[in-house]
Amino acid sequence: MSSEVISELMREHIVKLVASGRRGDGRGPEETRKLTIQKNYIKTAEGSARVKLGNTDVLVGVKINTGEPYPDTPNSGVLTTSVELVPLASPTFESGPPRPEAIELARVVDRGIRETKTVDMSKLVITPGEKVWVLFIDIHALDYDGNLFDASSYGTLAALSCAKLPGVKTGGADRPLPVEHWPVSVTAAKIRNTIVFDPQLDEERIADARLTVATDENGDVRAMQKGLSGSFSYDEVRHVISTARRLGNGIREIIRA
């Protein structure tokens, strides 16, 4: 995401390092950074989670209100996702209207949740055609050290998994949000002819192509997003998908815990 220019010396150093099967932080090509999750981090939200993926730090809050359904989906709740890239998180982030990077990030996270049918939206109907639950997912990047796609996705799923529908707004009791599926995204970056997973910031800056794959608990691919100007071959895409499935199993258990 950064437009910052890295010196050619640093670029070549990283290229040679990953080509040899090593990375700057000691990981292997398919090794992800340490993932820690704190659920219910914001007490005033219906659901929330703070996620640290290495040094990348993301806070996700879920607010739930009642509202009207969309005209074309009268028997379904409403879901909306937004991302805030505050200058606090990175010197390359600026205040003002959402940047293209923030819009892309919100769409990728939103698509993974929707296509997997993570939340059964039909169970969010209060009065068909008139009143439904509306979910607002707010993603805030606190510290950016690469791979906001996965960190934001994990934070969103964790926040949804602990969210409760506020009974006070309908005269009933609080009840858990109907989370039924668990999509996990895994992002790969292609640096020259080498593919690494969960890229840190320096790797993202010099990557030729990026591919994010979201798979569910059955291993089915639910969403994909390709970024940057480079390309992946057919075999490379298959490799990314199979690795995303394998890595996703372990990450999913951490999120569900």
PASEBA-1860 file (N, C-alpha, C; in nm, 3 decimals):
! residues 257
1> MSSEVISE> 0.082/-0.121/0.000/0.000/0.000/0.000/0.086/0.127/0.000 ~ 0.211/0.113/0.045/0.293/0.232/0.059/0.348/0.277/-0.074 ~ 0.356/0.411/-0.094/0.415/0.467/-0.214/0.559/0.508/-0.189 ~ 0.607/0.476/-0.071/0.743/0.510/-0.033/0.843/0.433/-0.119 ~ 0.948/0.499/-0.160/1.049/0.438/-0.247/1.156/0.369/-0.161 ~ 1.182/0.244/-0.191/1.287/0.170/-0.122/1.411/0.169/-0.211 ~ 1.526/0.186/-0.150/1.650/0.190/-0.227/1.670/0.058/-0.299 ~ 1.739/0.065/-0.410/1.766/-0.056/-0.488/1.849/-0.157/-0.409
9> LMREHIVK> 1.935/-0.108/-0.322/2.014/-0.199/-0.239/1.925/-0.281/-0.149 ~ 1.829/-0.216/-0.085/1.736/-0.287/0.002/1.648/-0.380/-0.078 ~ 1.605/-0.335/-0.194/1.520/-0.418/-0.279/1.591/-0.548/-0.318 ~ 1.715/-0.535/-0.365/1.789/-0.653/-0.407/1.820/-0.745/-0.290 ~ 1.841/-0.685/-0.174/1.868/-0.766/-0.054/1.748/-0.854/-0.022 ~ 1.628/-0.796/-0.025/1.507/-0.873/0.005/1.482/-0.978/-0.103 ~ 1.502/-0.942/-0.230/1.481/-1.035/-0.339/1.572/-1.157/-0.324 ~ 1.699/-1.133/-0.296/1.794/-1.244/-0.282/1.762/-1.328/-0.159
17> LVASGRRG> 1.717/-1.262/-0.054/1.686/-1.332/0.071/1.569/-1.429/0.051 ~ 1.460/-1.380/-0.007/1.343/-1.467/-0.025/1.370/-1.576/-0.128 ~ 1.454/-1.545/-0.227/1.488/-1.646/-0.328/1.565/-1.762/-0.267 ~ 1.635/-1.735/-0.157/1.711/-1.839/-0.088/1.627/-1.915/0.014 ~ 1.500/-1.877/0.024/1.412/-1.946/0.118/1.411/-1.887/0.256 ~ 1.470/-1.768/0.271/1.472/-1.701/0.401/1.403/-1.566/0.391 ~ 1.372/-1.510/0.507/1.309/-1.378/0.510/1.373/-1.293/0.619 ~ 1.351/-1.164/0.611/1.418/-1.071/0.702/1.389/-1.096/0.848
25> DGRGPEET> 1.271/-1.149/0.879/1.236/-1.173/1.020/1.257/-1.318/1.061 ~ 1.325/-1.396/0.975/1.358/-1.533/1.012/1.256/-1.637/0.972 ~ 1.143/-1.595/0.914/1.040/-1.691/0.875/1.074/-1.763/0.745 ~ 1.007/-1.877/0.725/1.015/-1.944/0.597/0.912/-1.884/0.503 ~ 0.914/-1.917/0.374/0.823/-1.858/0.276/0.675/-1.877/0.310 ~ 0.638/-1.990/0.369/0.497/-2.019/0.396/0.461/-2.001/0.544 ~ 0.548/-1.939/0.617/0.525/-1.921/0.761/0.462/-1.785/0.788 ~ 0.354/-1.784/0.866/0.288/-1.658/0.901/0.342/-1.606/1.034
33> RKLTIQKN> 0.318/-1.479/1.058/0.362/-1.419/1.184/0.271/-1.459/1.300 ~ 0.316/-1.434/1.420/0.238/-1.467/1.540/0.107/-1.389/1.539 ~ -0.002/-1.460/1.566/-0.135/-1.399/1.569/-0.189/-1.401/1.711 ~ -0.226/-1.283/1.762/-0.289/-1.274/1.892/-0.421/-1.198/1.878 ~ -0.523/-1.244/1.949/-0.656/-1.186/1.939/-0.713/-1.159/2.078 ~ -0.763/-1.039/2.098/-0.834/-1.003/2.220/-0.978/-0.969/2.183 ~ -1.071/-1.056/2.221/-1.211/-1.032/2.191/-1.274/-0.942/2.297 ~ -1.386/-0.880/2.259/-1.459/-0.789/2.349/-1.367/-0.678/2.401
41> YIKTAEGS> -1.287/-0.625/2.311/-1.188/-0.523/2.349/-1.255/-0.388/2.378 ~ -1.364/-0.358/2.304/-1.437/-0.232/2.324/-1.569/-0.264/2.394 ~ -1.582/-0.221/2.516/-1.700/-0.258/2.595/-1.828/-0.192/2.547 ~ -1.818/-0.081/2.473/-1.938/-0.011/2.427/-1.988/-0.063/2.293 ~ -1.916/-0.157/2.233/-1.959/-0.214/2.105/-2.030/-0.346/2.131 ~ -2.116/-0.385/2.036/-2.184/-0.513/2.048/-2.088/-0.631/2.027 ~ -1.981/-0.605/1.957/-1.876/-0.705/1.938/-1.748/-0.634/1.897 ~ -1.635/-0.685/1.938/-1.509/-0.617/1.903/-1.392/-0.712/1.918
49> ARVKLGNT> -1.282/-0.677/1.855/-1.160/-0.757/1.868/-1.040/-0.672/1.828 ~ -0.933/-0.691/1.900/-0.805/-0.631/1.863/-0.713/-0.744/1.819 ~ -0.657/-0.729/1.701/-0.575/-0.835/1.642/-0.435/-0.781/1.615 ~ -0.336/-0.860/1.655/-0.197/-0.830/1.621/-0.143/-0.945/1.539 ~ -0.101/-0.913/1.417/-0.038/-1.008/1.327/0.105/-0.960/1.309 ~ 0.196/-1.019/1.387/0.329/-0.961/1.394/0.317/-0.823/1.457 ~ 0.369/-0.722/1.388/0.358/-0.585/1.438/0.240/-0.509/1.379 ~ 0.166/-0.572/1.289/0.045/-0.510/1.235/-0.066/-0.521/1.339
57> DVLVGVKI> -0.126/-0.408/1.371/-0.222/-0.399/1.482/-0.352/-0.340/1.429 ~ -0.462/-0.414/1.447/-0.592/-0.372/1.393/-0.698/-0.385/1.501 ~ -0.787/-0.286/1.506/-0.900/-0.288/1.599/-1.029/-0.288/1.519 ~ -1.118/-0.383/1.550/-1.245/-0.395/1.478/-1.361/-0.387/1.577 ~ -1.456/-0.301/1.547/-1.576/-0.290/1.629/-1.700/-0.320/1.547 ~ -1.796/-0.386/1.608/-1.924/-0.416/1.543/-2.035/-0.346/1.622 ~ -2.103/-0.255/1.557/-2.220/-0.189/1.616/-2.344/-0.245/1.548 ~ -2.447/-0.269/1.627/-2.570/-0.328/1.575/-2.689/-0.241/1.613
65> NTGEPYPD> -2.761/-0.197/1.512/-2.881/-0.116/1.531/-2.997/-0.178/1.453 ~ -3.114/-0.125/1.473/-3.228/-0.167/1.391/-3.248/-0.066/1.279 ~ -3.302/-0.112/1.168/-3.325/-0.024/1.054/-3.411/-0.094/0.950 ~ -3.423/-0.029/0.837/-3.505/-0.086/0.729/-3.418/-0.171/0.637 ~ -3.474/-0.280/0.583/-3.397/-0.362/0.487/-3.389/-0.293/0.353 ~ -3.296/-0.340/0.269/-3.290/-0.289/0.133/-3.413/-0.337/0.057 ~ -3.465/-0.257/-0.036/-3.586/-0.296/-0.110/-3.575/-0.430/-0.182 ~ -3.454/-0.462/-0.232/-3.438/-0.587/-0.308/-3.410/-0.708/-0.218
73> TPNSGVLT> -3.388/-0.685/-0.087/-3.369/-0.796/0.007/-3.452/-0.769/0.133 ~ -3.584/-0.773/0.120/-3.671/-0.739/0.233/-3.665/-0.839/0.348 ~ -3.616/-0.960/0.321/-3.610/-1.063/0.424/-3.466/-1.095/0.464 ~ -3.386/-0.991/0.469/-3.245/-1.008/0.504/-3.196/-0.888/0.583 ~ -3.109/-0.913/0.679/-3.047/-0.804/0.752/-2.951/-0.726/0.662 ~ -2.890/-0.625/0.718/-2.802/-0.537/0.642/-2.661/-0.541/0.702 ~ -2.562/-0.546/0.616/-2.421/-0.548/0.657/-2.346/-0.440/0.583 ~ -2.268/-0.361/0.656/-2.185/-0.259/0.593/-2.048/-0.258/0.660
81> TSVELVPL> -1.943/-0.244/0.578/-1.806/-0.251/0.627/-1.730/-0.125/0.588 ~ -1.658/-0.067/0.683/-1.577/0.052/0.654/-1.439/0.037/0.717 ~ -1.342/0.106/0.657/-1.203/0.099/0.704/-1.149/0.239/0.725 ~ -1.078/0.257/0.835/-1.015/0.385/0.866/-0.864/0.363/0.873 ~ -0.791/0.425/0.781/-0.644/0.420/0.783/-0.593/0.552/0.839 ~ -0.576/0.557/0.969/-0.540/0.682/1.036/-0.391/0.707/1.026 ~ -0.348/0.834/1.022/-0.205/0.867/1.013/-0.123/0.808/1.128 ~ -0.188/0.781/1.240/-0.119/0.721/1.354/-0.055/0.587/1.316
89> ASPTFESG> -0.119/0.514/1.224/-0.075/0.379/1.190/0.045/0.376/1.098 ~ 0.061/0.479/1.015/0.169/0.481/0.917/0.191/0.623/0.867 ~ 0.315/0.663/0.846/0.339/0.798/0.792/0.286/0.817/0.651 ~ 0.251/0.707/0.581/0.198/0.718/0.446/0.046/0.732/0.444 ~ -0.020/0.715/0.560/-0.165/0.733/0.566/-0.196/0.880/0.594 ~ -0.299/0.930/0.531/-0.335/1.071/0.546/-0.480/1.085/0.589 ~ -0.509/1.195/0.657/-0.647/1.224/0.697/-0.727/1.265/0.574 ~ -0.859/1.253/0.584/-0.945/1.294/0.474/-1.035/1.182/0.428
97> PPRPEAIE> -1.092/1.196/0.309/-1.183/1.095/0.254/-1.112/0.960/0.241 ~ -1.187/0.849/0.238/-1.126/0.717/0.225/-1.038/0.706/0.101 ~ -0.918/0.655/0.119/-0.827/0.635/0.008/-0.864/0.508/-0.067 ~ -0.816/0.493/-0.192/-0.845/0.369/-0.268/-0.804/0.244/-0.192 ~ -0.693/0.250/-0.119/-0.648/0.134/-0.043/-0.749/0.095/0.064 ~ -0.808/0.196/0.130/-0.907/0.168/0.234/-1.034/0.109/0.174 ~ -1.073/0.160/0.059/-1.194/0.109/-0.008/-1.172/-0.036/-0.052 ~ -1.055/-0.065/-0.109/-1.026/-0.202/-0.150/-1.025/-0.295/-0.030
105> LARVVDRG> -0.962/-0.253/0.078/-0.954/-0.335/0.198/-1.093/-0.367/0.252 ~ -1.179/-0.266/0.258/-1.316/-0.287/0.307/-1.391/-0.385/0.218 ~ -1.373/-0.373/0.088/-1.443/-0.462/-0.005/-1.396/-0.606/0.007 ~ -1.266/-0.625/0.024/-1.212/-0.760/0.034/-1.264/-0.828/0.161 ~ -1.260/-0.758/0.273/-1.310/-0.814/0.399/-1.460/-0.841/0.390 ~ -1.533/-0.745/0.336/-1.678/-0.757/0.324/-1.715/-0.877/0.235 ~ -1.642/-0.893/0.125/-1.673/-1.001/0.031/-1.653/-1.138/0.097 ~ -1.546/-1.152/0.174/-1.522/-1.279/0.241/-1.634/-1.316/0.336
113> IRETKTVD> -1.686/-1.215/0.408/-1.795/-1.238/0.503/-1.925/-1.271/0.429 ~ -1.954/-1.195/0.324/-2.080/-1.215/0.250/-2.083/-1.347/0.175 ~ -1.977/-1.375/0.099/-1.977/-1.492/0.013/-1.977/-1.623/0.092 ~ -1.925/-1.617/0.213/-1.925/-1.736/0.297/-2.056/-1.749/0.373 ~ -2.135/-1.641/0.370/-2.257/-1.636/0.452/-2.222/-1.663/0.598 ~ -2.117/-1.590/0.641/-2.069/-1.604/0.779/-2.182/-1.584/0.879 ~ -2.259/-1.479/0.858/-2.376/-1.451/0.941/-2.501/-1.485/0.861 ~ -2.591/-1.560/0.922/-2.717/-1.592/0.856/-2.805/-1.468/0.859
121> MSKLVITP> -2.802/-1.393/0.750/-2.871/-1.263/0.745/-3.023/-1.278/0.752 ~ -3.075/-1.397/0.717/-3.220/-1.418/0.724/-3.268/-1.421/0.869 ~ -3.177/-1.449/0.962/-3.213/-1.452/1.103/-3.204/-1.314/1.168 ~ -3.172/-1.214/1.086/-3.163/-1.077/1.137/-3.288/-0.996/1.104 ~ -3.391/-1.063/1.058/-3.518/-0.996/1.027/-3.604/-0.987/1.152 ~ -3.649/-0.867/1.182/-3.738/-0.846/1.297/-3.883/-0.845/1.249 ~ -3.911/-0.761/1.149/-4.042/-0.756/1.083/-4.016/-0.759/0.933 ~ -4.054/-0.866/0.862/-4.022/-0.878/0.719/-4.062/-0.754/0.639
129> GEKVWVLF> -3.965/-0.702/0.563/-3.990/-0.587/0.478/-3.994/-0.454/0.550 ~ -3.984/-0.457/0.683/-3.997/-0.332/0.758/-3.880/-0.304/0.853 ~ -3.841/-0.404/0.927/-3.742/-0.379/1.033/-3.645/-0.497/1.043 ~ -3.516/-0.465/1.038/-3.413/-0.569/1.046/-3.297/-0.519/1.131 ~ -3.208/-0.610/1.165/-3.084/-0.571/1.231/-2.984/-0.524/1.126 ~ -2.913/-0.418/1.157/-2.812/-0.361/1.068/-2.676/-0.372/1.137 ~ -2.581/-0.440/1.071/-2.448/-0.459/1.127/-2.350/-0.360/1.065 ~ -2.285/-0.283/1.149/-2.182/-0.189/1.105/-2.046/-0.241/1.151
137> IDIHALDY> -1.962/-0.279/1.056/-1.827/-0.326/1.088/-1.729/-0.212/1.062 ~ -1.661/-0.169/1.166/-1.565/-0.059/1.155/-1.425/-0.112/1.184 ~ -1.337/-0.100/1.085/-1.200/-0.150/1.096/-1.104/-0.032/1.108 ~ -1.022/-0.033/1.211/-0.925/0.075/1.233/-0.784/0.016/1.238 ~ -0.698/0.063/1.150/-0.558/0.022/1.152/-0.485/0.105/1.256 ~ -0.426/0.039/1.355/-0.353/0.109/1.460/-0.204/0.114/1.432 ~ -0.152/0.009/1.370/-0.010/0.004/1.336/0.005/-0.083/1.211 ~ 0.066/-0.029/1.108/0.074/-0.097/0.979/0.214/-0.148/0.953
145> DGNLFDAS> 0.230/-0.280/0.956/0.357/-0.343/0.921/0.333/-0.455/0.821 ~ 0.243/-0.427/0.725/0.215/-0.523/0.619/0.094/-0.610/0.645 ~ 0.032/-0.654/0.535/-0.079/-0.749/0.534/-0.199/-0.705/0.619 ~ -0.251/-0.589/0.589/-0.374/-0.545/0.655/-0.494/-0.628/0.612 ~ -0.486/-0.690/0.495/-0.598/-0.770/0.447/-0.631/-0.883/0.544 ~ -0.530/-0.961/0.580/-0.555/-1.073/0.669/-0.584/-1.027/0.811 ~ -0.508/-0.932/0.861/-0.530/-0.885/0.998/-0.672/-0.830/1.014 ~ -0.719/-0.756/0.914/-0.854/-0.698/0.921/-0.960/-0.807/0.911
153> SYGTLAAL> -0.935/-0.907/0.827/-1.029/-1.018/0.813/-1.040/-1.097/0.943 ~ -0.926/-1.125/1.006/-0.928/-1.200/1.131/-1.000/-1.120/1.241 ~ -0.972/-0.990/1.245/-1.036/-0.905/1.345/-1.186/-0.899/1.326 ~ -1.229/-0.892/1.201/-1.372/-0.887/1.171/-1.442/-1.015/1.212 ~ -1.383/-1.129/1.177/-1.444/-1.257/1.213/-1.447/-1.276/1.365 ~ -1.340/-1.236/1.432/-1.336/-1.248/1.578/-1.441/-1.158/1.643 ~ -1.456/-1.037/1.591/-1.554/-0.943/1.648/-1.696/-0.994/1.626 ~ -1.724/-1.048/1.508/-1.857/-1.102/1.481/-1.886/-1.223/1.570
161> SCAKLPGV> -1.784/-1.303/1.595/-1.804/-1.427/1.671/-1.843/-1.401/1.816 ~ -1.810/-1.285/1.868/-1.844/-1.255/2.007/-1.953/-1.148/2.019 ~ -2.008/-1.105/1.904/-2.110/-1.000/1.904/-2.245/-1.053/1.951 ~ -2.323/-0.965/2.011/-2.457/-1.001/2.058/-2.559/-0.901/2.004 ~ -2.674/-0.953/1.965/-2.785/-0.867/1.924/-2.843/-0.804/2.050 ~ -2.844/-0.669/2.058/-2.887/-0.600/2.181/-3.038/-0.608/2.204 ~ -3.079/-0.687/2.299/-3.221/-0.705/2.326/-3.291/-0.578/2.370 ~ -3.214/-0.484/2.427/-3.275/-0.361/2.475/-3.341/-0.282/2.362
169> KTGGADRP> -3.297/-0.306/2.238/-3.351/-0.231/2.124/-3.479/-0.293/2.068 ~ -3.511/-0.414/2.115/-3.635/-0.478/2.069/-3.722/-0.524/2.185 ~ -3.681/-0.489/2.306/-3.760/-0.529/2.421/-3.741/-0.673/2.463 ~ -3.631/-0.736/2.419/-3.604/-0.875/2.455/-3.469/-0.887/2.524 ~ -3.416/-1.009/2.522/-3.286/-1.035/2.583/-3.177/-1.035/2.477 ~ -3.056/-1.005/2.520/-2.942/-1.015/2.428/-2.927/-1.160/2.381 ~ -2.886/-1.176/2.255/-2.860/-1.310/2.206/-2.744/-1.306/2.108 ~ -2.670/-1.417/2.099/-2.552/-1.419/2.012/-2.587/-1.394/1.866
177> LPVEHWPV> -2.497/-1.327/1.797/-2.513/-1.310/1.654/-2.503/-1.447/1.587 ~ -2.592/-1.479/1.492/-2.590/-1.613/1.430/-2.474/-1.631/1.332 ~ -2.354/-1.657/1.388/-2.235/-1.682/1.305/-2.231/-1.831/1.273 ~ -2.235/-1.865/1.144/-2.246/-2.004/1.104/-2.127/-2.055/1.024 ~ -2.047/-1.965/0.966/-1.931/-2.009/0.889/-1.810/-1.924/0.926 ~ -1.692/-1.981/0.898/-1.567/-1.921/0.945/-1.467/-1.904/0.831 ~ -1.482/-1.799/0.751/-1.387/-1.775/0.641/-1.254/-1.720/0.693 ~ -1.147/-1.773/0.642/-1.014/-1.724/0.680/-0.939/-1.686/0.554
185> SVTAAKIR> -0.890/-1.565/0.550/-0.814/-1.520/0.433/-0.665/-1.539/0.457 ~ -0.594/-1.573/0.352/-0.449/-1.586/0.355/-0.394/-1.511/0.234 ~ -0.300/-1.423/0.259/-0.245/-1.339/0.153/-0.103/-1.379/0.117 ~ -0.078/-1.388/-0.013/0.054/-1.421/-0.064/0.106/-1.305/-0.149 ~ 0.236/-1.284/-0.144/0.300/-1.183/-0.227/0.405/-1.249/-0.315 ~ 0.409/-1.207/-0.441/0.508/-1.261/-0.534/0.619/-1.159/-0.552 ~ 0.740/-1.200/-0.518/0.858/-1.114/-0.529/0.951/-1.178/-0.631 ~ 0.957/-1.118/-0.749/1.025/-1.179/-0.864/0.961/-1.316/-0.889
193> NTIVFDPQ> 1.035/-1.424/-0.865/0.981/-1.557/-0.892/0.950/-1.635/-0.765 ~ 0.949/-1.566/-0.652/0.928/-1.632/-0.523/0.797/-1.586/-0.461 ~ 0.723/-1.678/-0.401/0.597/-1.645/-0.334/0.616/-1.661/-0.183 ~ 0.579/-1.556/-0.110/0.583/-1.561/0.036/0.444/-1.530/0.090 ~ 0.415/-1.585/0.207/0.283/-1.567/0.267/0.291/-1.473/0.387 ~ 0.180/-1.403/0.412/0.174/-1.302/0.518/0.291/-1.205/0.506 ~ 0.295/-1.129/0.396/0.410/-1.039/0.374/0.415/-0.926/0.476 ~ 0.533/-0.899/0.527/0.552/-0.783/0.612/0.570/-0.661/0.522
201> LDEERIAD> 0.583/-0.544/0.583/0.578/-0.419/0.507/0.685/-0.409/0.399 ~ 0.810/-0.439/0.431/0.917/-0.427/0.331/0.893/-0.520/0.213 ~ 0.836/-0.638/0.240/0.806/-0.732/0.131/0.691/-0.681/0.046 ~ 0.591/-0.621/0.109/0.478/-0.564/0.033/0.526/-0.453/-0.059 ~ 0.618/-0.373/-0.012/0.663/-0.257/-0.089/0.729/-0.294/-0.221 ~ 0.794/-0.410/-0.224/0.865/-0.447/-0.346/0.795/-0.560/-0.422 ~ 0.681/-0.606/-0.373/0.611/-0.718/-0.437/0.564/-0.681/-0.576 ~ 0.565/-0.779/-0.665/0.516/-0.760/-0.801/0.366/-0.789/-0.811
209> ARLTVATD> 0.318/-0.882/-0.728/0.177/-0.919/-0.731/0.134/-0.967/-0.593 ~ 0.005/-0.957/-0.568/-0.051/-1.000/-0.438/-0.179/-1.079/-0.465 ~ -0.200/-1.185/-0.389/-0.322/-1.264/-0.404/-0.374/-1.301/-0.265 ~ -0.499/-1.265/-0.239/-0.565/-1.298/-0.113/-0.674/-1.401/-0.141 ~ -0.671/-1.512/-0.068/-0.767/-1.621/-0.086/-0.837/-1.648/0.046 ~ -0.970/-1.645/0.044/-1.049/-1.676/0.163/-1.113/-1.813/0.146 ~ -1.089/-1.901/0.241/-1.149/-2.035/0.238/-1.231/-2.055/0.364 ~ -1.334/-2.141/0.354/-1.417/-2.167/0.471/-1.370/-2.293/0.543
217> ENGDVRAM> -1.446/-2.335/0.644/-1.406/-2.449/0.726/-1.405/-2.580/0.649 ~ -1.470/-2.584/0.533/-1.470/-2.703/0.448/-1.358/-2.701/0.344 ~ -1.282/-2.593/0.342/-1.175/-2.580/0.244/-1.218/-2.522/0.112 ~ -1.345/-2.482/0.102/-1.394/-2.424/-0.023/-1.348/-2.280/-0.037 ~ -1.307/-2.241/-0.158/-1.267/-2.103/-0.185/-1.392/-2.016/-0.194 ~ -1.398/-1.912/-0.114/-1.515/-1.826/-0.109/-1.491/-1.688/-0.167 ~ -1.368/-1.643/-0.167/-1.337/-1.511/-0.223/-1.189/-1.505/-0.259 ~ -1.159/-1.427/-0.363/-1.020/-1.405/-0.404/-1.005/-1.260/-0.448
225> QKGLSGSF> -0.887/-1.205/-0.423/-0.857/-1.069/-0.467/-0.712/-1.063/-0.510 ~ -0.691/-1.024/-0.635/-0.556/-1.009/-0.687/-0.521/-0.861/-0.690 ~ -0.401/-0.828/-0.646/-0.359/-0.688/-0.643/-0.222/-0.669/-0.704 ~ -0.188/-0.545/-0.730/-0.062/-0.502/-0.790/-0.057/-0.540/-0.938 ~ 0.046/-0.495/-1.006/0.049/-0.504/-1.152/0.105/-0.634/-1.206 ~ 0.171/-0.714/-1.122/0.229/-0.839/-1.168/0.124/-0.947/-1.184 ~ 0.170/-1.068/-1.215/0.076/-1.177/-1.241/0.121/-1.306/-1.173 ~ 0.025/-1.399/-1.161/0.052/-1.533/-1.110/0.021/-1.633/-1.221
233> SYDEVRHV> 0.103/-1.735/-1.232/0.073/-1.842/-1.328/-0.036/-1.931/-1.269 ~ -0.090/-2.019/-1.354/-0.195/-2.111/-1.310/-0.144/-2.198/-1.194 ~ -0.023/-2.251/-1.207/0.033/-2.335/-1.102/0.057/-2.257/-0.974 ~ 0.096/-2.130/-0.988/0.118/-2.048/-0.869/-0.013/-2.020/-0.797 ~ -0.120/-1.998/-0.871/-0.251/-1.977/-0.809/-0.294/-2.103/-0.733 ~ -0.273/-2.218/-0.794/-0.307/-2.344/-0.727/-0.225/-2.361/-0.600 ~ -0.100/-2.321/-0.604/-0.013/-2.330/-0.486/-0.063/-2.238/-0.375 ~ -0.102/-2.118/-0.411/-0.152/-2.022/-0.312/-0.281/-2.075/-0.249
241> ISTARRLG> -0.370/-2.129/-0.330/-0.497/-2.181/-0.278/-0.475/-2.297/-0.182 ~ -0.391/-2.392/-0.221/-0.367/-2.508/-0.135/-0.300/-2.467/-0.005 ~ -0.208/-2.371/-0.012/-0.142/-2.324/0.110/-0.238/-2.246/0.197 ~ -0.328/-2.169/0.133/-0.428/-2.093/0.209/-0.519/-2.187/0.286 ~ -0.555/-2.298/0.224/-0.639/-2.398/0.293/-0.566/-2.451/0.417 ~ -0.440/-2.488/0.397/-0.363/-2.549/0.507/-0.340/-2.451/0.620 ~ -0.293/-2.331/0.586/-0.267/-2.231/0.690/-0.397/-2.185/0.756 ~ -0.505/-2.181/0.677/-0.632/-2.134/0.730/-0.685/-2.220/0.842
249> NGIREIIR> -0.657/-2.350/0.839/-0.707/-2.439/0.944/-0.654/-2.400/1.081 ~ -0.526/-2.372/1.089/-0.467/-2.334/1.217/-0.513/-2.196/1.261 ~ -0.520/-2.103/1.167/-0.562/-1.967/1.201/-0.708/-1.966/1.249 ~ -0.790/-2.048/1.186/-0.933/-2.055/1.222/-0.950/-2.098/1.368 ~ -0.868/-2.191/1.412/-0.879/-2.239/1.551/-0.845/-2.127/1.649 ~ -0.749/-2.043/1.613/-0.712/-1.931/1.700/-0.827/-1.832/1.709 ~ -0.890/-1.804/1.596/-1.001/-1.709/1.594/-1.121/-1.762/1.671 ~ -1.148/-1.891/1.659/-1.265/-1.949/1.725/-1.247/-1.966/1.875
257> A> -1.121/-1.968/1.920/-1.094/-1.995/2.063/-1.161/-1.890/2.150
END
